[in-house]
Amino acid sequence: MIDDRGWLYLRGREREEINKGGMKVHPADIDSVIERFPATRDVCTFAFPEALLGEDVGVAVALTNDDGATLLELYDWTVKHLARHQVPQRWYVVSEIPRTSRGKVSRPSVAEHCGTLAPVNIAALRAKAGAPRA
């Protein structure tokens, strides 16, 4: 694009990366870790607005067994395999990840869908299970 001053601007696809307080988080990196967890059927990582950091990491996950114990195992798995700034702060357990008519995941659509749901309170699950604070 060239503006009225003659300046050239290059535009490409909208980036999916999450800008968490200046740290760049790539949702696909988180998806690939969570996909390796044995009880994961499907996953989609997305950004959600956060007052202090600008954006933070949310994740929608469909599990083969969606009880609290499995979700805590998955949470511990992510803490072990991801950097601290990559660990999702909001967790949503869903029956399936919404997809487009072509079968692709639309991260903004998943974020919008999860916005209508209450996130799982990981801290409360950990306390109920007697697990140490993360």
PyRosetta script that sets phi, psi and omega in degrees:
from pyrosetta import init, pose_from_sequence

init()
pose = pose_from_sequence("MIDDRGWLYLRGREREEINKGGMKVHPADIDSVIERFPATRDVCTFAFPEALLGEDVGVAVALTNDDGATLLELYDWTVKHLARHQVPQRWYVVSEIPRTSRGKVSRPSVAEHCGTLAPVNIAALRAKAGAPRA")
pose.set_psi(1, 139.6)
pose.set_omega(1, 175.8)
pose.set_phi(2, -117.5)
pose.set_psi(2, 125.9)
pose.set_omega(2, -178.5)
pose.set_phi(3, -84.0)
pose.set_psi(3, -178.5)
pose.set_omega(3, -175.8)
pose.set_phi(4, -67.1)
pose.set_psi(4, -14.4)
pose.set_omega(4, 176.2)
pose.set_phi(5, -91.5)
pose.set_psi(5, -4.8)
pose.set_omega(5, -178.5)
pose.set_phi(6, 89.9)
pose.set_psi(6, 8.5)
pose.set_omega(6, 179.2)
pose.set_phi(7, -79.8)
pose.set_psi(7, 136.4)
pose.set_omega(7, -179.9)
pose.set_phi(8, -92.9)
pose.set_psi(8, 129.8)
pose.set_omega(8, 176.1)
pose.set_phi(9, -120.8)
pose.set_psi(9, 129.8)
pose.set_omega(9, 176.7)
pose.set_phi(10, -94.4)
pose.set_psi(10, 131.2)
pose.set_omega(10, 179.0)
pose.set_phi(11, -126.1)
pose.set_psi(11, 143.3)
pose.set_omega(11, 178.0)
pose.set_phi(12, -134.8)
pose.set_psi(12, -158.1)
pose.set_omega(12, 177.1)
pose.set_phi(13, -66.1)
pose.set_psi(13, 149.1)
pose.set_omega(13, 175.6)
pose.set_phi(14, -65.5)
pose.set_psi(14, 132.3)
pose.set_omega(14, -177.6)
pose.set_phi(15, -75.6)
pose.set_psi(15, 149.3)
pose.set_omega(15, 178.2)
pose.set_phi(16, -94.8)
pose.set_psi(16, -10.7)
pose.set_omega(16, -174.3)
pose.set_phi(17, -61.3)
pose.set_psi(17, 149.0)
pose.set_omega(17, 180.0)
pose.set_phi(18, -98.5)
pose.set_psi(18, 128.5)
pose.set_omega(18, 178.6)
pose.set_phi(19, -99.0)
pose.set_psi(19, 95.0)
pose.set_omega(19, -177.0)
pose.set_phi(20, -98.7)
pose.set_psi(20, 89.8)
pose.set_omega(20, 179.5)
pose.set_phi(21, 59.6)
pose.set_psi(21, 35.0)
pose.set_omega(21, -178.9)
pose.set_phi(22, 94.5)
pose.set_psi(22, -16.1)
pose.set_omega(22, 176.4)
pose.set_phi(23, -84.4)
pose.set_psi(23, 130.9)
pose.set_omega(23, 179.2)
pose.set_phi(24, -91.3)
pose.set_psi(24, 120.6)
pose.set_omega(24, -179.7)
pose.set_phi(25, -115.0)
pose.set_psi(25, 127.1)
pose.set_omega(25, -179.8)
pose.set_phi(26, -98.1)
pose.set_psi(26, 115.3)
pose.set_omega(26, -177.4)
pose.set_phi(27, -56.1)
pose.set_psi(27, -35.4)
pose.set_omega(27, -179.3)
pose.set_phi(28, -62.6)
pose.set_psi(28, -33.1)
pose.set_omega(28, 177.7)
pose.set_phi(29, -63.9)
pose.set_psi(29, -41.7)
pose.set_omega(29, 179.3)
pose.set_phi(30, -69.8)
pose.set_psi(30, -43.8)
pose.set_omega(30, 177.3)
pose.set_phi(31, -54.8)
pose.set_psi(31, -43.7)
pose.set_omega(31, -176.1)
pose.set_phi(32, -65.8)
pose.set_psi(32, -32.3)
pose.set_omega(32, 177.0)
pose.set_phi(33, -72.0)
pose.set_psi(33, -48.4)
pose.set_omega(33, -177.3)
pose.set_phi(34, -66.1)
pose.set_psi(34, -33.4)
pose.set_omega(34, 177.4)
pose.set_phi(35, -61.3)
pose.set_psi(35, -29.3)
pose.set_omega(35, -178.8)
pose.set_phi(36, -76.1)
pose.set_psi(36, -15.6)
pose.set_omega(36, 178.2)
pose.set_phi(37, -67.1)
pose.set_psi(37, 129.7)
pose.set_omega(37, -171.6)
pose.set_phi(38, -56.7)
pose.set_psi(38, -31.4)
pose.set_omega(38, -175.9)
pose.set_phi(39, -91.2)
pose.set_psi(39, 5.7)
pose.set_omega(39, -178.9)
pose.set_phi(40, -85.0)
pose.set_psi(40, 126.3)
pose.set_omega(40, 173.2)
pose.set_phi(41, -94.2)
pose.set_psi(41, -39.7)
pose.set_omega(41, -178.6)
pose.set_phi(42, -159.1)
pose.set_psi(42, 155.3)
pose.set_omega(42, -177.3)
pose.set_phi(43, -152.1)
pose.set_psi(43, 149.3)
pose.set_omega(43, 172.5)
pose.set_phi(44, -148.2)
pose.set_psi(44, 120.6)
pose.set_omega(44, 177.4)
pose.set_phi(45, -97.3)
pose.set_psi(45, 141.8)
pose.set_omega(45, -176.6)
pose.set_phi(46, -150.1)
pose.set_psi(46, 167.5)
pose.set_omega(46, 177.0)
pose.set_phi(47, -91.7)
pose.set_psi(47, 147.2)
pose.set_omega(47, 168.3)
pose.set_phi(48, -132.5)
pose.set_psi(48, 149.7)
pose.set_omega(48, -178.4)
pose.set_phi(49, -65.0)
pose.set_psi(49, 139.4)
pose.set_omega(49, 179.2)
pose.set_phi(50, -138.4)
pose.set_psi(50, 129.9)
pose.set_omega(50, -171.0)
pose.set_phi(51, -58.5)
pose.set_psi(51, -46.6)
pose.set_omega(51, -175.1)
pose.set_phi(52, -81.0)
pose.set_psi(52, -44.0)
pose.set_omega(52, -173.8)
pose.set_phi(53, -92.9)
pose.set_psi(53, -12.3)
pose.set_omega(53, -175.7)
pose.set_phi(54, 93.9)
pose.set_psi(54, -57.7)
pose.set_omega(54, 176.3)
pose.set_phi(55, -141.0)
pose.set_psi(55, 156.8)
pose.set_omega(55, 173.7)
pose.set_phi(56, -140.9)
pose.set_psi(56, 176.4)
pose.set_omega(56, -172.2)
pose.set_phi(57, -97.6)
pose.set_psi(57, 126.6)
pose.set_omega(57, 172.6)
pose.set_phi(58, -120.5)
pose.set_psi(58, 157.1)
pose.set_omega(58, 179.2)
pose.set_phi(59, -144.1)
pose.set_psi(59, 137.1)
pose.set_omega(59, 171.0)
pose.set_phi(60, -107.0)
pose.set_psi(60, 131.4)
pose.set_omega(60, -176.8)
pose.set_phi(61, -136.7)
pose.set_psi(61, 135.8)
pose.set_omega(61, 173.0)
pose.set_phi(62, -106.6)
pose.set_psi(62, 123.4)
pose.set_omega(62, -176.1)
pose.set_phi(63, -112.6)
pose.set_psi(63, 155.0)
pose.set_omega(63, 176.1)
pose.set_phi(64, -69.6)
pose.set_psi(64, -29.3)
pose.set_omega(64, 177.0)
pose.set_phi(65, -135.3)
pose.set_psi(65, 109.1)
pose.set_omega(65, -172.4)
pose.set_phi(66, -95.9)
pose.set_psi(66, 32.3)
pose.set_omega(66, 174.8)
pose.set_phi(67, -77.1)
pose.set_psi(67, 165.8)
pose.set_omega(67, -177.6)
pose.set_phi(68, -61.8)
pose.set_psi(68, -35.5)
pose.set_omega(68, -178.2)
pose.set_phi(69, -63.4)
pose.set_psi(69, -42.1)
pose.set_omega(69, 179.8)
pose.set_phi(70, -65.8)
pose.set_psi(70, -41.1)
pose.set_omega(70, 178.7)
pose.set_phi(71, -64.4)
pose.set_psi(71, -39.3)
pose.set_omega(71, 176.8)
pose.set_phi(72, -64.9)
pose.set_psi(72, -39.1)
pose.set_omega(72, 176.0)
pose.set_phi(73, -61.3)
pose.set_psi(73, -42.1)
pose.set_omega(73, 178.5)
pose.set_phi(74, -64.6)
pose.set_psi(74, -43.0)
pose.set_omega(74, 178.1)
pose.set_phi(75, -58.7)
pose.set_psi(75, -48.4)
pose.set_omega(75, 178.4)
pose.set_phi(76, -60.6)
pose.set_psi(76, -37.2)
pose.set_omega(76, 177.4)
pose.set_phi(77, -59.9)
pose.set_psi(77, -46.3)
pose.set_omega(77, -178.4)
pose.set_phi(78, -67.5)
pose.set_psi(78, -39.5)
pose.set_omega(78, 178.2)
pose.set_phi(79, -60.8)
pose.set_psi(79, -36.7)
pose.set_omega(79, -179.4)
pose.set_phi(80, -72.6)
pose.set_psi(80, -35.8)
pose.set_omega(80, -171.2)
pose.set_phi(81, -104.3)
pose.set_psi(81, -6.0)
pose.set_omega(81, -179.4)
pose.set_phi(82, -121.6)
pose.set_psi(82, 157.1)
pose.set_omega(82, 172.0)
pose.set_phi(83, -68.3)
pose.set_psi(83, 154.9)
pose.set_omega(83, -175.9)
pose.set_phi(84, -53.8)
pose.set_psi(84, -43.3)
pose.set_omega(84, -177.7)
pose.set_phi(85, -71.2)
pose.set_psi(85, -13.2)
pose.set_omega(85, 178.9)
pose.set_phi(86, -91.1)
pose.set_psi(86, -17.4)
pose.set_omega(86, -176.7)
pose.set_phi(87, -66.7)
pose.set_psi(87, 124.4)
pose.set_omega(87, -178.9)
pose.set_phi(88, -58.2)
pose.set_psi(88, 139.9)
pose.set_omega(88, 178.0)
pose.set_phi(89, -94.6)
pose.set_psi(89, -23.4)
pose.set_omega(89, 175.3)
pose.set_phi(90, -122.7)
pose.set_psi(90, 130.6)
pose.set_omega(90, -178.5)
pose.set_phi(91, -118.9)
pose.set_psi(91, 132.3)
pose.set_omega(91, 177.4)
pose.set_phi(92, -126.7)
pose.set_psi(92, 123.4)
pose.set_omega(92, 175.1)
pose.set_phi(93, -95.6)
pose.set_psi(93, 121.0)
pose.set_omega(93, -177.3)
pose.set_phi(94, -124.5)
pose.set_psi(94, 158.5)
pose.set_omega(94, 178.0)
pose.set_phi(95, -74.7)
pose.set_psi(95, -32.8)
pose.set_omega(95, 176.1)
pose.set_phi(96, -156.4)
pose.set_psi(96, 156.8)
pose.set_omega(96, 178.7)
pose.set_phi(97, -88.8)
pose.set_psi(97, 125.7)
pose.set_omega(97, 178.2)
pose.set_phi(98, -61.4)
pose.set_psi(98, 139.8)
pose.set_omega(98, -179.4)
pose.set_phi(99, -129.1)
pose.set_psi(99, 160.3)
pose.set_omega(99, 177.3)
pose.set_phi(100, -76.2)
pose.set_psi(100, 175.3)
pose.set_omega(100, 178.8)
pose.set_phi(101, -63.0)
pose.set_psi(101, -19.9)
pose.set_omega(101, 177.9)
pose.set_phi(102, -92.9)
pose.set_psi(102, 3.6)
pose.set_omega(102, 177.3)
pose.set_phi(103, 85.0)
pose.set_psi(103, 9.7)
pose.set_omega(103, -179.5)
pose.set_phi(104, -95.4)
pose.set_psi(104, 153.0)
pose.set_omega(104, 177.3)
pose.set_phi(105, -83.8)
pose.set_psi(105, 131.5)
pose.set_omega(105, 174.1)
pose.set_phi(106, -108.1)
pose.set_psi(106, 105.9)
pose.set_omega(106, -177.0)
pose.set_phi(107, -56.1)
pose.set_psi(107, -43.2)
pose.set_omega(107, 177.7)
pose.set_phi(108, -62.2)
pose.set_psi(108, -35.8)
pose.set_omega(108, 178.0)
pose.set_phi(109, -67.6)
pose.set_psi(109, -39.6)
pose.set_omega(109, 178.1)
pose.set_phi(110, -65.9)
pose.set_psi(110, -42.3)
pose.set_omega(110, 178.6)
pose.set_phi(111, -62.0)
pose.set_psi(111, -41.1)
pose.set_omega(111, 178.5)
pose.set_phi(112, -64.5)
pose.set_psi(112, -44.1)
pose.set_omega(112, 178.1)
pose.set_phi(113, -60.9)
pose.set_psi(113, -45.7)
pose.set_omega(113, -179.0)
pose.set_phi(114, -67.6)
pose.set_psi(114, -25.6)
pose.set_omega(114, 176.6)
pose.set_phi(115, -62.4)
pose.set_psi(115, -19.3)
pose.set_omega(115, 178.2)
pose.set_phi(116, -90.9)
pose.set_psi(116, -5.0)
pose.set_omega(116, -178.4)
pose.set_phi(117, -109.2)
pose.set_psi(117, 160.0)
pose.set_omega(117, 173.2)
pose.set_phi(118, -89.1)
pose.set_psi(118, 130.9)
pose.set_omega(118, 177.3)
pose.set_phi(119, -68.5)
pose.set_psi(119, 155.1)
pose.set_omega(119, 177.0)
pose.set_phi(120, -73.0)
pose.set_psi(120, 136.1)
pose.set_omega(120, 178.4)
pose.set_phi(121, -87.8)
pose.set_psi(121, 94.4)
pose.set_omega(121, -177.0)
pose.set_phi(122, -62.3)
pose.set_psi(122, -40.6)
pose.set_omega(122, -178.8)
pose.set_phi(123, -61.5)
pose.set_psi(123, -40.9)
pose.set_omega(123, 178.7)
pose.set_phi(124, -67.5)
pose.set_psi(124, -39.1)
pose.set_omega(124, 177.3)
pose.set_phi(125, -62.7)
pose.set_psi(125, -42.3)
pose.set_omega(125, -180.0)
pose.set_phi(126, -64.4)
pose.set_psi(126, -42.4)
pose.set_omega(126, 179.7)
pose.set_phi(127, -64.5)
pose.set_psi(127, -41.2)
pose.set_omega(127, 179.6)
pose.set_phi(128, -64.5)
pose.set_psi(128, -37.0)
pose.set_omega(128, -179.1)
pose.set_phi(129, -82.3)
pose.set_psi(129, -6.6)
pose.set_omega(129, -179.3)
pose.set_phi(130, 76.8)
pose.set_psi(130, 18.1)
pose.set_omega(130, -179.9)
pose.set_phi(131, -80.3)
pose.set_psi(131, 150.4)
pose.set_omega(131, 177.0)
pose.set_phi(132, -66.6)
pose.set_psi(132, 155.1)
pose.set_omega(132, 178.9)
pose.set_phi(133, -63.6)
pose.set_psi(133, 142.6)
pose.set_omega(133, 179.8)
pose.set_phi(134, -84.2)
pose.dump_pdb("model.pdb")
